[in-house]
Amino acid sequence: MTVKKTIAGRLKERIGRYTMKKNMMKNRPYSISNLKDLIEHSTKTFGDKPLYYYKDGGEVKEFTYNQMNDAVNQLGTAFYSM
């Protein structure tokens, strides 16, 4: 069974791929040697843009790259203080 994509769905997919490719090309070159470098680079590049969306109750919320960076820093601090 094949699912046909709508024109709007295909267009949205293409725009997303183009934007991602354009952003990747704009930010080259960079060196990532560990997870911390990856998170810092992502935070500098995307900042307040949503990393993902989730539902809390019935409300859709977003989790941004800045929030992810803060959460990872808090986790690292907690591990360090053990």
Residue pairs with C-beta under 8 A, 6 or more apart in sequence:
5 13
23 45
27 41
27 45
30 41
31 37
32 38
32 41
39 68
39 69
39 72
40 69
42 65
42 68
42 69
43 65
43 66
43 68
43 69
45 65
46 64
46 65
47 64
47 65
47 66
48 64
48 65
48 66
49 64
49 65
50 62
50 63
50 64
51 62
51 63
51 64
51 65
51 67
51 68
52 62
52 63
53 60
53 61
53 62
53 63
54 60
54 61
54 62
54 63
55 61
